[in-house]
Amino acid sequence: MKNFLLLLCIVAAVASCKKKSNPEPQTGAIYGSIYPPGVFSLIYATDASGTRISTEVSPATGTFMFEDLTPGTYTLTVPADPRFDTSGSIELEVQGGQDIDAGVIGFEPLVGPSGAIVGSILPIGFGKSVTVKNLASGVVYSITPNAQTGFFSSTLPNGDYNISFTANAPAEPPADIAVTISGGPVSLGSVICKQGTSGSIIGKVIPAGGFASIKATNVQSGDVVLGTINRTTGAVGFPIMMPGAYKVGITPYVPYLTPADLDVIVATTKETDMGTISLVQDATVRVLTYKIDGTSTTRYNVSGSFTDGILKFSLMQTTLISVGQMLGRQTYRQATLSVAMENITAPGTYTCKGTANSNMTYVEGRRTTPNPQTTTTGTWSINGSDATGVVEIVAIDPAARTIRGTFSATLMNEKSGATPQKKSVTSGVFYLNY
């Protein structure tokens, strides 16, 4: 009986025990900092099996941290940089549940003969990376071209190098380039990606200076490609495009209207010509434009006054002409053209008389910060034997309170013997609210 009770107790005790699962192994971490900061954007940790992981390095402080590391041995390295000796490494043992401090990892600048490569990979946006390999040491440097300009550069120790490229689809990378660095910069110029199976778009927008940008949006994917612009001729292009349907849009400058998007089909290896796109000026935009001795000045949405038959308007232009050695000391040139004409009753031609309400003046001055005062350096007006000024009123709209016309003048310096003695005002056009 006693044996039976003992066996029953043992069975009950075993039955009351809960089965425990095996606990998950604890992970560890490695943290530290790199000096100097701002040089390396990544740091690598490679385990005993050869598996490599990376983590970001703070550009401001150089700090980094690897988290959730399986216990084991890790080797820390950084990407190659031609400015520093990156051949060394640090080996650390990570235990479960421990955070290992790698301390400050410093890199010494390389001292020795060096040069550089500079260039641009085009078309913009298609150059993905530039890889530079030292043929003697086998050290590889990676460069990412500027996404907005395609520009790339790198300082390199003297030696022989092979430069290769990768490109974003559908472009294909340019051919490799062999260069020798011997103490100076080597310009690669513009390195052009191959077209591959892509197509292209060409066209022209006039006036050439009337728009800020042109873009093509893929109808299916929504991807946007910015076009190239020749600011002298207005020629535009998209040299490498995935085949497909696109909508081409233009962003104009004031005073031009935004044209309707163009539907363009790009075919494999084919060039599609959009033709010439003429921008239309917005008739509702007010404008004041003129030339002084051949130099143009234009402003939009400028207002004037037109009261009791007296029209007045003016425009001041400020230009930075020099920066002094003292902090905050800058010199500006200020030029103001003022026009006044009286006795205006209807469209017609009116001649300046040289009075306060029938005159044109052009005043130049200089102002040096932080002094807020402007010193006048010259005044030209209708007052003078050879001075003339004419204002032609083309239209007056009392309901819309607008007035438009043209003007021109030969202005004389009010100071006898001063140079220049004359100022020519030509191509004057105004369309103003009043």
Buried (B, 14 or more C-beta within 10 A) or exposed (E): EEEEEEEEEEEEEEEEEEEEEEEEEEBBBBBBBBEEBEBBEEBBBBBEEEEEEBBEBBEEEBBBBBEEBEBBEBBBBBBBBBBBEBEEEBEBEBEEEBBBEBEEBEBEEBEEEBBBBEBBBBBBBBBBBBBBBBEEEEBBBEBEBEEEEBEBBBBBBBBEBBBBBBBEEBBBBBEEBEBEBEEEEBEBEEBBBBBBEBBBBBBBBEEBEBBEEBBBBBBEEEEEBBBBBEEEEBBBBBBBBBBBEBBBBBEBEBBBBEBEBBEBEBEEEEBBEBEEBEBEBBEEEBBBBBBBEEEEBBBBEBEBBBEEEBBBBBBEEEEEEEEEEEEEEBBBBBBBBBBBBBEBEEEEEBEBBEEEBBBBBBBBBBBBBEEEEBEEEBBBBBBBEEBBBBBBBEEBEEEEEBBBBBBBBBBBBBEEEEEEBBBBBBEBBBBBBB
